Amino acid sequence: MKEKLGKWFETQRTENLKFWKILFAAFLAVLVALNFFIHPHHPEYHYDVYPGFWALFALVASVAMVFVMKILIQPFLVGPEEDDVN
């Protein structure tokens, strides 16, 4: 049983990756589309009334975090390479 499940996961990861990416993107698009029809009863924040605001906010925030990590944080973590002279 364990080996069959492992093989199934490996197949999904290698051969069916494009299908899962499309399915995940479609699921996220459906959630954003539902936001146009299902409104919060009492918006807690001012921007809650705009459909898809939190999805757009999450996208912008995650892209910004990637750029901050790549530009500012990575040089401190990687550091210069040291030559091993032996």
C-alpha positions, 0 to 999 in steps of 0.5 A, spaced: 500 500 500 505 504 501 509 503 495 503 504 491 501 511 494 508 513 493 508 511 486 502 515 485 504 521 488 511 520 484 507 520 477 502 526 479 509 530 481 512 528 474 507 526 469 501 530 471 504 537 474 501 541 468 494 538 470 495 540 477 497 547 476 491 548 471 486 545 476 489 549 482 489 556 478 482 554 476 480 553 483 483 560 485 479 563 479 473 560 482 474 563 489 475 570 486 469 569 481 465 567 487 467 573 491 463 578 486 457 574 488 458 573 495 459 579 499 460 580 506 454 582 511 458 587 515 465 588 512 470 589 517 475 593 513 473 599 508 476 595 502 472 588 504 467 591 500 471 591 493 471 584 490 477 580 489 481 585 493 484 580 498 486 576 492 490 582 489 493 584 496 496 577 497 499 577 490 502 583 491 504 582 498 507 575 496 511 578 490 514 584 494 516 579 499 520 575 494 523 581 491 525 583 498 528 576 499 532 576 493 535 583 493 536 585 500 536 578 504 540 573 500 546 577 499 547 577 507 545 569 507 550 567 501 556 571 503 562 571 499 565 564 497 571 562 500 577 559 496 580 553 499 587 553 498 590 547 500 
